[in-house]
């Protein structure tokens, strides 16, 4: 699976992003603890999907993909907010 552009990622995931953004905003408004629980729940759900949907041999590649996507999302958000920072990915072959 090749890397998608930011536009492709946003187009393919718009429904999920809109839903999670709404839930994220609700959690933020409910307080720091609720927001932390929301983020933890989303991460747990992603891990569970990998665990349930793939055979054990696929866990590593799927985890790598998820971590890369999280890093890309953090970088995108930081850039959009005007934060002058770059996340560095360490890749091991």
C-alpha positions as CSV (number, residue, x, y, z in Angstrom):
1,X,0.0,0.0,0.0
2,X,1.6,3.3,-1.1
3,X,1.5,6.5,0.9
4,X,-1.6,8.6,0.3
5,X,-1.5,12.3,-0.1
6,X,-3.0,14.4,2.7
7,X,-5.9,15.2,0.4
8,X,-6.5,11.5,-0.3
9,X,-6.4,10.7,3.4
10,X,-8.8,13.5,4.3
11,X,-11.2,12.5,1.5
12,X,-11.2,8.8,2.4
13,X,-11.6,9.4,6.1
14,X,-13.8,12.5,6.2
15,X,-16.8,10.7,7.8
16,X,-14.6,9.2,10.5
17,X,-12.7,12.5,11.0
18,X,-16.0,14.5,11.3
19,X,-17.4,12.0,13.9
20,X,-14.2,11.8,16.0
21,X,-13.8,15.6,15.8
22,X,-17.3,16.1,17.2
23,X,-16.7,13.6,20.0
24,X,-13.3,15.1,20.7
25,X,-14.8,18.6,21.1
26,X,-17.4,17.1,23.4
27,X,-14.6,15.5,25.5
28,X,-12.6,18.8,25.6
29,X,-15.7,20.7,26.8
30,X,-16.2,18.0,29.5
31,X,-12.7,18.5,30.9
32,X,-9.2,17.3,30.8
33,X,-9.9,13.9,32.3
34,X,-12.7,13.2,29.7
35,X,-10.5,14.3,26.9
36,X,-7.7,12.0,28.0
37,X,-10.2,9.1,28.3
38,X,-11.5,9.9,24.8
39,X,-8.0,9.8,23.3
40,X,-7.1,6.6,25.1
41,X,-10.4,5.0,23.9
42,X,-9.7,5.9,20.3
43,X,-6.2,4.5,20.5
44,X,-7.4,1.3,22.2
45,X,-10.1,0.9,19.5
46,X,-7.5,1.1,16.8
47,X,-5.3,-1.4,18.5
48,X,-8.3,-3.7,19.0
49,X,-9.2,-3.5,15.3
50,X,-5.7,-4.6,14.3
51,X,-5.7,-7.4,16.9
52,X,-9.1,-8.8,15.8
53,X,-8.9,-8.2,12.1
54,X,-5.4,-9.5,11.3
55,X,-3.5,-12.6,11.8
56,X,-0.5,-12.2,14.2
57,X,1.9,-11.9,11.3
58,X,0.1,-8.7,10.3
59,X,0.4,-7.0,13.6
60,X,3.8,-5.5,13.1
61,X,3.1,-3.9,9.6
62,X,-0.3,-2.7,10.8
63,X,1.2,-1.1,14.0
64,X,3.9,0.5,11.9
65,X,1.2,2.0,9.6
66,X,-0.8,3.3,12.6
67,X,2.2,4.9,14.2
68,X,3.2,6.5,10.9
69,X,-0.4,7.8,10.5
70,X,-0.4,9.2,14.0
71,X,2.9,10.9,13.4
72,X,1.7,12.3,10.1
73,X,-1.5,13.6,11.8
74,X,0.5,15.3,14.6
75,X,2.7,16.9,12.0
76,X,-0.3,18.1,9.9
77,X,-2.0,19.5,12.9
78,X,1.1,21.3,14.2
79,X,1.7,22.8,10.7
80,X,-1.9,23.9,10.4
81,X,-1.6,25.6,13.9
82,X,1.5,27.3,12.8
83,X,3.8,25.4,15.1
84,X,7.3,25.4,13.8
85,X,8.2,21.8,14.6
86,X,9.1,18.7,12.7
87,X,8.5,15.2,13.9
88,X,11.3,12.8,13.0
89,X,10.5,9.2,12.1
90,X,13.1,6.6,12.9
91,X,12.7,3.7,10.5
92,X,14.4,0.4,11.0
93,X,14.7,-2.1,8.1
